[in-house]
Structures are given as structure tokens and as C-alpha cells.
Amino acid sequence: MYQFKGKEYPCCASLTMGIIGGKWKTVILFHLIDGTLRYNELRKEMPTVTERTLSLQLKNLEEDGIVKRKVYTSKPPLKVEYSLTDFGKTLIPLIKSIAEWGVSVVEQNGATVLKV
């Protein structure tokens, strides 16, 4: 049995999926690999995610120590930036491997990658 942040997981794989699993968390992490992004920049990278879902997923990643949120209130409008924490950066090799596997699936099946 594994424990992380007060939650119990039956195995290490379930712990990992509990932290980065789901439809959007890995996508968010993928876009933060290259550096800090503002909330609206993340929304542009993921046009089909709802604002509520993006906010909730970012909050979960922040609570788990994967993403840090920095709020600038010096002058309107309010500016919020997201970036990977040092702990979150340990996921970069995993996220890159997931992305590379996706590319290989596309290549092996003769599918096309569409850039929007």
C-alpha cells in the first residue's frame, strides 16, 4: 500500500495515475515542459478543455506539488502564471515518453497529425 498526501493507493502505478491521470493533467504538464505559461496561454493550447476543468486540474496539480501558481497583482489586469515545480520537473522524462509513444502510434497506423 502506498500513501501520498493522505490518500492510499494499492500500487505505485495507481499512485502515479492518481497524480497525473485523467484526460487533461498530462496535457497540461506537456505544455509546461518548455516553461511558464499564463492561464490564457494554456487555454489556447487546449481549446477543447472547459475553463472549469482547466482550473480544477491546475488546482489539483498545484495541491500535489507538481505545478506552481504565481499571481501578479501589481497592476490590473490580474496576471496568473503556471510552471512546473522542481518535483513536477521530475515528470518531464515520463511526459516526453508518453508524447513519443503517441507519435509512434500515429506513424505506425498511417494517421495524420493535424496542427490547428
Biopython code that builds the backbone (N, CA, C, O; Angstrom):
import numpy as np
from Bio.PDB.StructureBuilder import StructureBuilder

atoms = [
    (1, "MET", "N", (0.854, -1.179, 0.000)),
    (1, "MET", "CA", (0.000, 0.000, 0.000)),
    (1, "MET", "C", (0.900, 1.242, 0.000)),
    (1, "MET", "O", (1.892, 1.303, 0.726)),
    (2, "TYR", "N", (0.543, 2.210, -0.810)),
    (2, "TYR", "CA", (1.301, 3.458, -0.911)),
    (2, "TYR", "C", (0.424, 4.610, -0.446)),
    (2, "TYR", "O", (-0.783, 4.619, -0.688)),
    (3, "GLN", "N", (1.036, 5.580, 0.223)),
    (3, "GLN", "CA", (0.312, 6.770, 0.658)),
    (3, "GLN", "C", (0.983, 8.017, 0.112)),
    (3, "GLN", "O", (2.209, 8.119, 0.067)),
    (4, "PHE", "N", (0.144, 8.970, -0.304)),
    (4, "PHE", "CA", (0.648, 10.255, -0.779)),
    (4, "PHE", "C", (-0.415, 11.305, -0.488)),
    (4, "PHE", "O", (-1.563, 11.174, -0.911)),
    (5, "LYS", "N", (-0.025, 12.341, 0.234)),
    (5, "LYS", "CA", (-0.924, 13.449, 0.561)),
    (5, "LYS", "C", (-2.236, 12.963, 1.182)),
    (5, "LYS", "O", (-3.309, 13.467, 0.851)),
    (6, "GLY", "N", (-2.141, 11.983, 2.081)),
    (6, "GLY", "CA", (-3.306, 11.488, 2.799)),
    (6, "GLY", "C", (-4.175, 10.504, 2.041)),
    (6, "GLY", "O", (-5.196, 10.060, 2.566)),
    (7, "LYS", "N", (-3.801, 10.153, 0.830)),
    (7, "LYS", "CA", (-4.568, 9.178, 0.048)),
    (7, "LYS", "C", (-3.779, 7.878, -0.030)),
    (7, "LYS", "O", (-2.549, 7.883, -0.074)),
    (8, "GLU", "N", (-4.509, 6.760, -0.046)),
    (8, "GLU", "CA", (-3.868, 5.452, -0.163)),
    (8, "GLU", "C", (-4.063, 4.891, -1.560)),
    (8, "GLU", "O", (-5.121, 5.041, -2.171)),
    (9, "TYR", "N", (-3.014, 4.243, -2.051)),
    (9, "TYR", "CA", (-3.018, 3.641, -3.381)),
    (9, "TYR", "C", (-2.538, 2.203, -3.267)),
    (9, "TYR", "O", (-1.606, 1.925, -2.512)),
    (10, "PRO", "N", (-3.165, 1.271, -4.011)),
    (10, "PRO", "CA", (-2.787, -0.137, -3.912)),
    (10, "PRO", "C", (-1.428, -0.463, -4.521)),
    (10, "PRO", "O", (-0.811, -1.464, -4.154)),
    (11, "CYS", "N", (-0.952, 0.372, -5.450)),
    (11, "CYS", "CA", (0.361, 0.129, -6.057)),
    (11, "CYS", "C", (0.951, 1.454, -6.536)),
    (11, "CYS", "O", (0.263, 2.475, -6.566)),
    (12, "CYS", "N", (2.222, 1.428, -6.907)),
    (12, "CYS", "CA", (2.895, 2.644, -7.325)),
    (12, "CYS", "C", (2.329, 3.191, -8.634)),
    (12, "CYS", "O", (2.319, 4.404, -8.845)),
    (13, "ALA", "N", (1.857, 2.306, -9.513)),
    (13, "ALA", "CA", (1.267, 2.776, -10.774)),
    (13, "ALA", "C", (-0.028, 3.529, -10.510)),
    (13, "ALA", "O", (-0.299, 4.538, -11.160)),
    (14, "SER", "N", (-0.831, 3.053, -9.566)),
    (14, "SER", "CA", (-2.081, 3.751, -9.257)),
    (14, "SER", "C", (-1.797, 5.101, -8.594)),
    (14, "SER", "O", (-2.546, 6.057, -8.792)),
    (15, "LEU", "N", (-0.720, 5.183, -7.810)),
    (15, "LEU", "CA", (-0.324, 6.460, -7.233)),
    (15, "LEU", "C", (0.030, 7.450, -8.350)),
    (15, "LEU", "O", (-0.428, 8.593, -8.342)),
    (16, "THR", "N", (0.838, 7.009, -9.295)),
    (16, "THR", "CA", (1.233, 7.875, -10.416)),
    (16, "THR", "C", (0.008, 8.342, -11.191)),
    (16, "THR", "O", (-0.126, 9.527, -11.494)),
    (17, "MET", "N", (-0.881, 7.415, -11.508)),
    (17, "MET", "CA", (-2.080, 7.782, -12.263)),
    (17, "MET", "C", (-3.016, 8.657, -11.443)),
    (17, "MET", "O", (-3.746, 9.478, -12.000)),
    (18, "GLY", "N", (-3.002, 8.491, -10.138)),
    (18, "GLY", "CA", (-3.802, 9.352, -9.281)),
    (18, "GLY", "C", (-3.338, 10.791, -9.328)),
    (18, "GLY", "O", (-4.133, 11.719, -9.181)),
    (19, "ILE", "N", (-2.049, 10.967, -9.534)),
    (19, "ILE", "CA", (-1.487, 12.321, -9.589)),
    (19, "ILE", "C", (-1.594, 12.913, -10.988)),
    (19, "ILE", "O", (-2.005, 14.065, -11.128)),
    (20, "ILE", "N", (-1.238, 12.162, -12.028)),
    (20, "ILE", "CA", (-1.196, 12.752, -13.380)),
    (20, "ILE", "C", (-2.221, 12.157, -14.335)),
    (20, "ILE", "O", (-2.251, 12.514, -15.513)),
    (21, "GLY", "N", (-3.061, 11.250, -13.836)),
    (21, "GLY", "CA", (-4.031, 10.599, -14.703)),
    (21, "GLY", "C", (-5.187, 11.518, -15.090)),
    (21, "GLY", "O", (-5.312, 12.639, -14.597)),
    (22, "GLY", "N", (-6.006, 11.017, -15.970)),
    (22, "GLY", "CA", (-7.139, 11.791, -16.447)),
    (22, "GLY", "C", (-6.850, 12.367, -17.821)),
    (22, "GLY", "O", (-5.751, 12.232, -18.358)),
    (23, "LYS", "N", (-7.841, 12.997, -18.361)),
    (23, "LYS", "CA", (-7.739, 13.483, -19.738)),
    (23, "LYS", "C", (-6.818, 14.688, -19.892)),
    (23, "LYS", "O", (-6.191, 14.838, -20.940)),
    (24, "TRP", "N", (-6.716, 15.551, -18.882)),
    (24, "TRP", "CA", (-6.054, 16.837, -19.096)),
    (24, "TRP", "C", (-4.759, 17.060, -18.326)),
    (24, "TRP", "O", (-3.942, 17.876, -18.753)),
    (25, "LYS", "N", (-4.539, 16.378, -17.223)),
    (25, "LYS", "CA", (-3.345, 16.681, -16.420)),
    (25, "LYS", "C", (-2.055, 16.473, -17.199)),
    (25, "LYS", "O", (-1.165, 17.322, -17.152)),
    (26, "THR", "N", (-1.941, 15.365, -17.909)),
    (26, "THR", "CA", (-0.722, 15.100, -18.671)),
    (26, "THR", "C", (-0.553, 16.109, -19.794)),
    (26, "THR", "O", (0.568, 16.501, -20.119)),
    (27, "VAL", "N", (-1.658, 16.528, -20.383)),
    (27, "VAL", "CA", (-1.603, 17.543, -21.451)),
    (27, "VAL", "C", (-1.111, 18.872, -20.879)),
    (27, "VAL", "O", (-0.283, 19.546, -21.493)),
    (28, "ILE", "N", (-1.613, 19.243, -19.718)),
    (28, "ILE", "CA", (-1.155, 20.471, -19.057)),
    (28, "ILE", "C", (0.344, 20.391, -18.803)),
    (28, "ILE", "O", (1.085, 21.326, -19.106)),
    (29, "LEU", "N", (0.783, 19.270, -18.246)),
    (29, "LEU", "CA", (2.210, 19.098, -17.949)),
    (29, "LEU", "C", (3.050, 19.150, -19.217)),
    (29, "LEU", "O", (4.132, 19.737, -19.220)),
    (30, "PHE", "N", (2.565, 18.544, -20.290)),
    (30, "PHE", "CA", (3.273, 18.572, -21.563)),
    (30, "PHE", "C", (3.507, 20.018, -22.015)),
    (30, "PHE", "O", (4.601, 20.355, -22.470)),
    (31, "HIS", "N", (2.502, 20.856, -21.894)),
    (31, "HIS", "CA", (2.633, 22.246, -22.336)),
    (31, "HIS", "C", (3.504, 23.084, -21.399)),
    (31, "HIS", "O", (4.029, 24.119, -21.809)),
    (32, "LEU", "N", (3.662, 22.655, -20.163)),
    (32, "LEU", "CA", (4.503, 23.404, -19.218)),
    (32, "LEU", "C", (5.965, 22.954, -19.233)),
    (32, "LEU", "O", (6.800, 23.543, -18.547)),
    (33, "ILE", "N", (6.278, 21.921, -20.007)),
    (33, "ILE", "CA", (7.667, 21.442, -20.072)),
    (33, "ILE", "C", (8.616, 22.548, -20.516)),
    (33, "ILE", "O", (9.711, 22.679, -19.970)),
    (34, "ASP", "N", (8.210, 23.338, -21.494)),
    (34, "ASP", "CA", (9.101, 24.365, -22.041)),
    (34, "ASP", "C", (9.138, 25.648, -21.218)),
    (34, "ASP", "O", (9.885, 26.567, -21.553)),
    (35, "GLY", "N", (8.356, 25.729, -20.158)),
    (35, "GLY", "CA", (8.428, 26.910, -19.308)),
    (35, "GLY", "C", (7.070, 27.396, -18.838)),
    (35, "GLY", "O", (6.045, 26.737, -19.010)),
    (36, "THR", "N", (7.106, 28.558, -18.249)),
    (36, "THR", "CA", (5.942, 29.175, -17.631)),
    (36, "THR", "C", (4.926, 29.622, -18.673)),
    (36, "THR", "O", (5.286, 30.157, -19.722)),
    (37, "LEU", "N", (3.644, 29.394, -18.366)),
    (37, "LEU", "CA", (2.564, 29.860, -19.228)),
    (37, "LEU", "C", (1.498, 30.540, -18.387)),
    (37, "LEU", "O", (1.241, 30.149, -17.249)),
    (38, "ARG", "N", (0.887, 31.556, -18.959)),
    (38, "ARG", "CA", (-0.259, 32.183, -18.321)),
    (38, "ARG", "C", (-1.484, 31.307, -18.557)),
    (38, "ARG", "O", (-1.497, 30.465, -19.455)),
    (39, "TYR", "N", (-2.502, 31.516, -17.744)),
    (39, "TYR", "CA", (-3.719, 30.715, -17.843)),
    (39, "TYR", "C", (-4.291, 30.751, -19.261)),
    (39, "TYR", "O", (-4.631, 29.707, -19.818)),
    (40, "ASN", "N", (-4.397, 31.942, -19.843)),
    (40, "ASN", "CA", (-4.971, 32.068, -21.190)),
    (40, "ASN", "C", (-4.105, 31.397, -22.260)),
    (40, "ASN", "O", (-4.625, 30.914, -23.266)),
    (41, "GLU", "N", (-2.799, 31.366, -22.047)),
    (41, "GLU", "CA", (-1.920, 30.659, -22.986)),
    (41, "GLU", "C", (-2.179, 29.154, -22.934)),
    (41, "GLU", "O", (-2.179, 28.479, -23.963)),
    (42, "LEU", "N", (-2.398, 28.641, -21.728)),
    (42, "LEU", "CA", (-2.753, 27.218, -21.602)),
    (42, "LEU", "C", (-4.089, 26.937, -22.281)),
    (42, "LEU", "O", (-4.243, 25.919, -22.955)),
    (43, "ARG", "N", (-5.042, 27.827, -22.107)),
    (43, "ARG", "CA", (-6.362, 27.658, -22.749)),
    (43, "ARG", "C", (-6.230, 27.609, -24.266)),
    (43, "ARG", "O", (-6.914, 26.824, -24.923)),
    (44, "LYS", "N", (-5.360, 28.435, -24.824)),
    (44, "LYS", "CA", (-5.156, 28.437, -26.278)),
    (44, "LYS", "C", (-4.532, 27.135, -26.751)),
    (44, "LYS", "O", (-4.834, 26.666, -27.848)),
    (45, "GLU", "N", (-3.663, 26.545, -25.936)),
    (45, "GLU", "CA", (-3.017, 25.275, -26.287)),
    (45, "GLU", "C", (-4.001, 24.103, -26.215)),
    (45, "GLU", "O", (-3.802, 23.071, -26.857)),
    (46, "MET", "N", (-5.059, 24.278, -25.426)),
    (46, "MET", "CA", (-6.050, 23.211, -25.223)),
    (46, "MET", "C", (-7.450, 23.788, -25.443)),
    (46, "MET", "O", (-8.206, 23.959, -24.487)),
    (47, "PRO", "N", (-7.794, 24.083, -26.683)),
    (47, "PRO", "CA", (-9.048, 24.799, -26.944)),
    (47, "PRO", "C", (-10.322, 24.016, -26.590)),
    (47, "PRO", "O", (-11.384, 24.620, -26.445)),
    (48, "THR", "N", (-10.237, 22.696, -26.448)),
    (48, "THR", "CA", (-11.448, 21.938, -26.145)),
    (48, "THR", "C", (-11.686, 21.719, -24.654)),
    (48, "THR", "O", (-12.732, 21.192, -24.274)),
    (49, "VAL", "N", (-10.744, 22.110, -23.804)),
    (49, "VAL", "CA", (-10.945, 21.967, -22.364)),
    (49, "VAL", "C", (-11.819, 23.133, -21.878)),
    (49, "VAL", "O", (-11.670, 24.265, -22.338)),
    (50, "THR", "N", (-12.721, 22.843, -20.953)),
    (50, "THR", "CA", (-13.541, 23.922, -20.404)),
    (50, "THR", "C", (-12.727, 24.690, -19.367)),
    (50, "THR", "O", (-11.771, 24.163, -18.797)),
    (51, "GLU", "N", (-13.112, 25.925, -19.133)),
    (51, "GLU", "CA", (-12.408, 26.744, -18.136)),
    (51, "GLU", "C", (-12.485, 26.097, -16.759)),
    (51, "GLU", "O", (-11.505, 26.087, -16.014)),
    (52, "ARG", "N", (-13.643, 25.563, -16.427)),
    (52, "ARG", "CA", (-13.827, 24.925, -15.120)),
    (52, "ARG", "C", (-12.887, 23.732, -14.969)),
    (52, "ARG", "O", (-12.237, 23.579, -13.934)),
    (53, "THR", "N", (-12.815, 22.896, -15.987)),
    (53, "THR", "CA", (-11.955, 21.714, -15.930)),
    (53, "THR", "C", (-10.494, 22.104, -15.842)),
    (53, "THR", "O", (-9.750, 21.535, -15.043)),
    (54, "LEU", "N", (-10.068, 23.071, -16.655)),
    (54, "LEU", "CA", (-8.674, 23.513, -16.615)),
    (54, "LEU", "C", (-8.328, 24.060, -15.233)),
    (54, "LEU", "O", (-7.284, 23.722, -14.676)),
    (55, "SER", "N", (-9.185, 24.889, -14.687)),
    (55, "SER", "CA", (-8.941, 25.451, -13.351)),
    (55, "SER", "C", (-8.852, 24.358, -12.295)),
    (55, "SER", "O", (-7.975, 24.398, -11.432)),
    (56, "LEU", "N", (-9.749, 23.385, -12.358)),
    (56, "LEU", "CA", (-9.761, 22.302, -11.391)),
    (56, "LEU", "C", (-8.513, 21.436, -11.508)),
    (56, "LEU", "O", (-7.920, 21.067, -10.495)),
    (57, "GLN", "N", (-8.111, 21.109, -12.729)),
    (57, "GLN", "CA", (-6.923, 20.276, -12.934)),
    (57, "GLN", "C", (-5.656, 21.007, -12.479)),
    (57, "GLN", "O", (-4.776, 20.403, -11.867)),
    (58, "LEU", "N", (-5.565, 22.300, -12.777)),
    (58, "LEU", "CA", (-4.418, 23.089, -12.315)),
    (58, "LEU", "C", (-4.375, 23.138, -10.790)),
    (58, "LEU", "O", (-3.305, 23.038, -10.190)),
    (59, "LYS", "N", (-5.535, 23.289, -10.172)),
    (59, "LYS", "CA", (-5.606, 23.314, -8.709)),
    (59, "LYS", "C", (-5.137, 21.981, -8.130)),
    (59, "LYS", "O", (-4.378, 21.959, -7.161)),
    (60, "ASN", "N", (-5.588, 20.865, -8.720)),
    (60, "ASN", "CA", (-5.159, 19.540, -8.247)),
    (60, "ASN", "C", (-3.656, 19.354, -8.393)),
    (60, "ASN", "O", (-2.999, 18.845, -7.485)),
    (61, "LEU", "N", (-3.109, 19.768, -9.543)),
    (61, "LEU", "CA", (-1.663, 19.650, -9.764)),
    (61, "LEU", "C", (-0.886, 20.528, -8.795)),
    (61, "LEU", "O", (0.198, 20.155, -8.347)),
    (62, "GLU", "N", (-1.432, 21.682, -8.475)),
    (62, "GLU", "CA", (-0.795, 22.574, -7.500)),
    (62, "GLU", "C", (-0.827, 21.943, -6.106)),
    (62, "GLU", "O", (0.175, 21.968, -5.391)),
    (63, "GLU", "N", (-1.967, 21.381, -5.721)),
    (63, "GLU", "CA", (-2.098, 20.733, -4.412)),
    (63, "GLU", "C", (-1.139, 19.559, -4.258)),
    (63, "GLU", "O", (-0.651, 19.291, -3.160)),
    (64, "ASP", "N", (-0.870, 18.862, -5.355)),
    (64, "ASP", "CA", (0.047, 17.726, -5.312)),
    (64, "ASP", "C", (1.512, 18.136, -5.448)),
    (64, "ASP", "O", (2.398, 17.282, -5.451)),
    (65, "GLY", "N", (1.766, 19.437, -5.560)),
    (65, "GLY", "CA", (3.142, 19.930, -5.618)),
    (65, "GLY", "C", (3.800, 19.788, -6.969)),
    (65, "GLY", "O", (5.024, 19.874, -7.065)),
    (66, "ILE", "N", (3.021, 19.571, -8.023)),
    (66, "ILE", "CA", (3.554, 19.364, -9.371)),
    (66, "ILE", "C", (3.677, 20.694, -10.120)),
    (66, "ILE", "O", (4.630, 20.909, -10.869)),
    (67, "VAL", "N", (2.717, 21.567, -9.911)),
    (67, "VAL", "CA", (2.653, 22.856, -10.608)),
    (67, "VAL", "C", (2.638, 23.970, -9.575)),
    (67, "VAL", "O", (2.013, 23.843, -8.523)),
    (68, "LYS", "N", (3.328, 25.061, -9.880)),
    (68, "LYS", "CA", (3.227, 26.224, -9.001)),
    (68, "LYS", "C", (2.477, 27.334, -9.719)),
    (68, "LYS", "O", (2.581, 27.501, -10.934)),
    (69, "ARG", "N", (1.733, 28.073, -8.945)),
    (69, "ARG", "CA", (0.894, 29.162, -9.444)),
    (69, "ARG", "C", (1.431, 30.451, -8.860)),
    (69, "ARG", "O", (1.606, 30.574, -7.648)),
    (70, "LYS", "N", (1.691, 31.408, -9.734)),
    (70, "LYS", "CA", (2.196, 32.701, -9.279)),
    (70, "LYS", "C", (1.214, 33.781, -9.734)),
    (70, "LYS", "O", (0.894, 33.890, -10.917)),
    (71, "VAL", "N", (0.748, 34.567, -8.780)),
    (71, "VAL", "CA", (-0.217, 35.624, -9.059)),
    (71, "VAL", "C", (0.481, 36.962, -8.967)),
    (71, "VAL", "O", (1.144, 37.260, -7.974)),
    (72, "TYR", "N", (0.329, 37.776, -10.013)),
    (72, "TYR", "CA", (0.862, 39.131, -10.036)),
    (72, "TYR", "C", (-0.313, 40.083, -9.869)),
    (72, "TYR", "O", (-1.222, 40.110, -10.699)),
    (73, "THR", "N", (-0.291, 40.860, -8.799)),
    (73, "THR", "CA", (-1.395, 41.781, -8.533)),
    (73, "THR", "C", (-0.956, 43.242, -8.592)),
    (73, "THR", "O", (-1.704, 44.134, -8.191)),
    (74, "SER", "N", (0.241, 43.484, -9.084)),
    (74, "SER", "CA", (0.787, 44.842, -9.058)),
    (74, "SER", "C", (-0.039, 45.838, -9.852)),
    (74, "SER", "O", (-0.202, 46.983, -9.428)),
    (75, "LYS", "N", (-0.558, 45.422, -10.990)),
    (75, "LYS", "CA", (-1.413, 46.332, -11.740)),
    (75, "LYS", "C", (-2.445, 45.523, -12.529)),
    (75, "LYS", "O", (-2.155, 44.427, -13.009)),
    (76, "PRO", "N", (-3.641, 46.073, -12.653)),
    (76, "PRO", "CA", (-4.670, 45.335, -13.420)),
    (76, "PRO", "C", (-4.275, 45.218, -14.875)),
    (76, "PRO", "O", (-3.565, 46.098, -15.360)),
    (77, "PRO", "N", (-4.685, 44.194, -15.606)),
    (77, "PRO", "CA", (-5.467, 43.082, -15.068)),
    (77, "PRO", "C", (-4.592, 42.083, -14.318)),
    (77, "PRO", "O", (-3.379, 42.016, -14.516)),
    (78, "LEU", "N", (-5.233, 41.320, -13.464)),
    (78, "LEU", "CA", (-4.556, 40.292, -12.689)),
    (78, "LEU", "C", (-3.865, 39.316, -13.637)),
    (78, "LEU", "O", (-4.434, 38.913, -14.651)),
    (79, "LYS", "N", (-2.640, 38.942, -13.299)),
    (79, "LYS", "CA", (-1.865, 38.033, -14.139)),
    (79, "LYS", "C", (-1.522, 36.792, -13.316)),
    (79, "LYS", "O", (-0.983, 36.901, -12.215)),
    (80, "VAL", "N", (-1.836, 35.613, -13.853)),
    (80, "VAL", "CA", (-1.542, 34.352, -13.174)),
    (80, "VAL", "C", (-0.710, 33.491, -14.108)),
    (80, "VAL", "O", (-1.069, 33.282, -15.267)),
    (81, "GLU", "N", (0.407, 32.993, -13.588)),
    (81, "GLU", "CA", (1.301, 32.142, -14.372)),
    (81, "GLU", "C", (1.438, 30.781, -13.695)),
    (81, "GLU", "O", (1.374, 30.656, -12.472)),
    (82, "TYR", "N", (1.630, 29.768, -14.538)),
    (82, "TYR", "CA", (1.812, 28.402, -14.052)),
    (82, "TYR", "C", (3.127, 27.853, -14.587)),
    (82, "TYR", "O", (3.503, 28.105, -15.732)),
    (83, "SER", "N", (3.816, 27.100, -13.741)),
    (83, "SER", "CA", (5.058, 26.456, -14.151)),
    (83, "SER", "C", (5.230, 25.173, -13.345)),
    (83, "SER", "O", (4.551, 24.960, -12.340)),
    (84, "LEU", "N", (6.135, 24.336, -13.794)),
    (84, "LEU", "CA", (6.427, 23.099, -13.076)),
    (84, "LEU", "C", (7.291, 23.403, -11.864)),
    (84, "LEU", "O", (8.204, 24.227, -11.936)),
    (85, "THR", "N", (7.008, 22.747, -10.761)),
    (85, "THR", "CA", (7.884, 22.819, -9.596)),
    (85, "THR", "C", (9.089, 21.918, -9.865)),
    (85, "THR", "O", (9.123, 21.213, -10.873)),
    (86, "ASP", "N", (10.059, 21.937, -8.985)),
    (86, "ASP", "CA", (11.189, 21.008, -9.127)),
    (86, "ASP", "C", (10.682, 19.562, -9.091)),
    (86, "ASP", "O", (11.159, 18.712, -9.843)),
    (87, "PHE", "N", (9.718, 19.295, -8.217)),
    (87, "PHE", "CA", (9.107, 17.970, -8.148)),
    (87, "PHE", "C", (8.394, 17.654, -9.464)),
    (87, "PHE", "O", (8.495, 16.536, -9.970)),
    (88, "GLY", "N", (7.682, 18.621, -10.013)),
    (88, "GLY", "CA", (6.987, 18.439, -11.284)),
    (88, "GLY", "C", (7.943, 18.168, -12.430)),
    (88, "GLY", "O", (7.623, 17.411, -13.346)),
    (89, "LYS", "N", (9.117, 18.786, -12.382)),
    (89, "LYS", "CA", (10.114, 18.585, -13.439)),
    (89, "LYS", "C", (10.634, 17.156, -13.482)),
    (89, "LYS", "O", (11.160, 16.720, -14.506)),
    (90, "THR", "N", (10.493, 16.416, -12.373)),
    (90, "THR", "CA", (10.912, 15.012, -12.392)),
    (90, "THR", "C", (10.013, 14.180, -13.300)),
    (90, "THR", "O", (10.365, 13.057, -13.663)),
    (91, "LEU", "N", (8.855, 14.723, -13.668)),
    (91, "LEU", "CA", (7.930, 14.038, -14.574)),
    (91, "LEU", "C", (8.258, 14.256, -16.051)),
    (91, "LEU", "O", (7.688, 13.582, -16.909)),
    (92, "ILE", "N", (9.159, 15.178, -16.362)),
    (92, "ILE", "CA", (9.445, 15.505, -17.762)),
    (92, "ILE", "C", (9.821, 14.277, -18.596)),
    (92, "ILE", "O", (9.270, 14.113, -19.685)),
    (93, "PRO", "N", (10.729, 13.410, -18.143)),
    (93, "PRO", "CA", (11.043, 12.223, -18.966)),
    (93, "PRO", "C", (9.812, 11.344, -19.210)),
    (93, "PRO", "O", (9.648, 10.800, -20.302)),
    (94, "LEU", "N", (8.964, 11.205, -18.218)),
    (94, "LEU", "CA", (7.754, 10.408, -18.371)),
    (94, "LEU", "C", (6.792, 11.049, -19.375)),
    (94, "LEU", "O", (6.255, 10.363, -20.245)),
    (95, "ILE", "N", (6.577, 12.339, -19.259)),
    (95, "ILE", "CA", (5.671, 13.059, -20.168)),
    (95, "ILE", "C", (6.207, 13.004, -21.597)),
    (95, "ILE", "O", (5.442, 12.802, -22.541)),
    (96, "LYS", "N", (7.514, 13.182, -21.757)),
    (96, "LYS", "CA", (8.105, 13.096, -23.098)),
    (96, "LYS", "C", (7.953, 11.694, -23.676)),
    (96, "LYS", "O", (7.685, 11.543, -24.868)),
    (97, "SER", "N", (8.122, 10.667, -22.844)),
    (97, "SER", "CA", (7.945, 9.286, -23.315)),
    (97, "SER", "C", (6.507, 9.033, -23.746)),
    (97, "SER", "O", (6.270, 8.363, -24.751)),
    (98, "ILE", "N", (5.552, 9.560, -22.998)),
    (98, "ILE", "CA", (4.139, 9.421, -23.367)),
    (98, "ILE", "C", (3.887, 10.093, -24.708)),
    (98, "ILE", "O", (3.202, 9.535, -25.564)),
    (99, "ALA", "N", (4.440, 11.296, -24.896)),
    (99, "ALA", "CA", (4.265, 12.019, -26.171)),
    (99, "ALA", "C", (4.913, 11.260, -27.324)),
    (99, "ALA", "O", (4.322, 11.145, -28.397)),
    (100, "GLU", "N", (6.123, 10.742, -27.112)),
    (100, "GLU", "CA", (6.810, 9.978, -28.160)),
    (100, "GLU", "C", (6.038, 8.712, -28.519)),
    (100, "GLU", "O", (5.975, 8.339, -29.690)),
    (101, "TRP", "N", (5.451, 8.051, -27.530)),
    (101, "TRP", "CA", (4.644, 6.873, -27.799)),
    (101, "TRP", "C", (3.444, 7.249, -28.666)),
    (101, "TRP", "O", (3.087, 6.513, -29.586)),
    (102, "GLY", "N", (2.824, 8.386, -28.377)),
    (102, "GLY", "CA", (1.703, 8.860, -29.193)),
    (102, "GLY", "C", (2.110, 9.101, -30.635)),
    (102, "GLY", "O", (1.362, 8.766, -31.553)),
    (103, "VAL", "N", (3.287, 9.678, -30.847)),
    (103, "VAL", "CA", (3.795, 9.894, -32.208)),
    (103, "VAL", "C", (4.004, 8.557, -32.907)),
    (103, "VAL", "O", (3.668, 8.413, -34.083)),
    (104, "SER", "N", (4.558, 7.575, -32.192)),
    (104, "SER", "CA", (4.800, 6.267, -32.816)),
    (104, "SER", "C", (3.484, 5.579, -33.184)),
    (104, "SER", "O", (3.413, 4.890, -34.202)),
    (105, "VAL", "N", (2.459, 5.755, -32.380)),
    (105, "VAL", "CA", (1.144, 5.180, -32.701)),
    (105, "VAL", "C", (0.622, 5.789, -33.991)),
    (105, "VAL", "O", (0.103, 5.084, -34.856)),
    (106, "VAL", "N", (0.765, 7.102, -34.113)),
    (106, "VAL", "CA", (0.312, 7.791, -35.327)),
    (106, "VAL", "C", (1.091, 7.273, -36.534)),
    (106, "VAL", "O", (0.501, 6.957, -37.567)),
    (107, "GLU", "N", (2.410, 7.186, -36.404)),
    (107, "GLU", "CA", (3.251, 6.746, -37.521)),
    (107, "GLU", "C", (2.965, 5.298, -37.911)),
    (107, "GLU", "O", (2.923, 4.986, -39.102)),
    (108, "GLN", "N", (2.771, 4.421, -36.955)),
    (108, "GLN", "CA", (2.534, 3.001, -37.234)),
    (108, "GLN", "C", (1.178, 2.739, -37.864)),
    (108, "GLN", "O", (0.982, 1.732, -38.543)),
    (109, "ASN", "N", (0.257, 3.639, -37.637)),
    (109, "ASN", "CA", (-1.083, 3.435, -38.146)),
    (109, "ASN", "C", (-1.417, 4.330, -39.335)),
    (109, "ASN", "O", (-2.570, 4.390, -39.762)),
    (110, "GLY", "N", (-0.416, 5.027, -39.873)),
    (110, "GLY", "CA", (-0.620, 5.854, -41.043)),
    (110, "GLY", "C", (-1.584, 7.005, -40.823)),
    (110, "GLY", "O", (-2.161, 7.534, -41.773)),
    (111, "ALA", "N", (-1.754, 7.385, -39.583)),
    (111, "ALA", "CA", (-2.648, 8.502, -39.289)),
    (111, "ALA", "C", (-1.932, 9.826, -39.579)),
    (111, "ALA", "O", (-0.727, 9.859, -39.831)),
    (112, "THR", "N", (-2.678, 10.876, -39.538)),
    (112, "THR", "CA", (-2.134, 12.195, -39.823)),
    (112, "THR", "C", (-2.205, 13.063, -38.566)),
    (112, "THR", "O", (-3.191, 13.027, -37.830)),
    (113, "VAL", "N", (-1.161, 13.834, -38.335)),
    (113, "VAL", "CA", (-1.165, 14.785, -37.224)),
    (113, "VAL", "C", (-1.653, 16.109, -37.788)),
    (113, "VAL", "O", (-1.067, 16.663, -38.718)),
    (114, "LEU", "N", (-2.730, 16.600, -37.211)),
    (114, "LEU", "CA", (-3.298, 17.867, -37.668)),
    (114, "LEU", "C", (-2.876, 18.979, -36.736)),
    (114, "LEU", "O", (-3.076, 18.881, -35.525)),
    (115, "LYS", "N", (-2.306, 20.016, -37.267)),
    (115, "LYS", "CA", (-1.958, 21.209, -36.484)),
    (115, "LYS", "C", (-3.086, 22.211, -36.627)),
    (115, "LYS", "O", (-3.455, 22.590, -37.739)),
    (116, "VAL", "N", (-3.625, 22.634, -35.513)),
    (116, "VAL", "CA", (-4.742, 23.581, -35.548)),
    (116, "VAL", "C", (-4.239, 24.977, -35.297)),
    (116, "VAL", "O", (-5.025, 25.924, -35.286)),
]
sb = StructureBuilder()
sb.init_structure("model")
sb.init_model(0)
sb.init_chain("A")
sb.init_seg("    ")
for serial, (resi, resn, name, xyz) in enumerate(atoms, 1):
    if name == "N":
        sb.init_residue(resn, " ", resi, " ")
    sb.init_atom(name, np.array(xyz, "f"), 0.0, 1.0, " ", f" {name:<3s}", serial, name[0])
structure = sb.get_structure()
